[in-house]
Amino acid sequence: MGELGEKLKGHGNKHMGDAKQAVGEMTDNERLEAEGKRQELKGRGQNVKGEIEGALGNDV
């Protein structure tokens, strides 16, 4: 997908995960809070993947 695409997906997932966690905390919904944490971590991983792709070029 490329560096920029991975970073964009990563930022989207991270922010959506943060929002789900916040709503889960406010509503005492542990399932939503956990889902948000998973999505945030997925986004962080995508950001790292994008950084690696950027550092190595498109050879990844």
N, C-alpha and C positions, 0 to 999 in steps of 0.2 A: 504494500500500500504506500510505502514511503514515509519519510520522517514526518512531514507536516500532517499527513492523514492520521498517523498513529497518535501524534500529539493532540490533534483536535478531538479524536475519539476519546483519548485519555482524559482530557480536560472535561469533556461532556460527562463521562461516567463518574469522574471524581466529584463534580459539582452536584450531579443528580444523587449520588450516594450520600453526600453531605446533607442534602435536603431531606432525603428519606430518613436518615438517622435523626435529624432534628424533629421531624414530624413524629417519628416513632417514640422519641423521648417525651415529647409534649403530650402524646396520647397514651402513654404507657403501653405501646404496642411493640413488644420485644421482637416479634417476627419482622416487622418493617424496619426496625432499628438494625437488626442483623443483616437483612437484605441490603440496606444502605451501606453498611460497613463492607460487605462483600463487593458491592459495586464501586465503592471508593477505592478499595485495594486493586480491583481490576483496572481502574483508571490510572492509578499510580504505576502499575505494571506497563500499561500501554505507553505512558509518558517515558518510562525508562527505555522501552523498546525503540521509541522514536529517537531518543537521544543516542542510543547505540547505532541505529541506522544512520543518523546524521554524522556520527564520528567515523564510521566505517565506509560511508558512501552507500551506494545501492548494491553492494556486493553481498549483502546479508540475505 
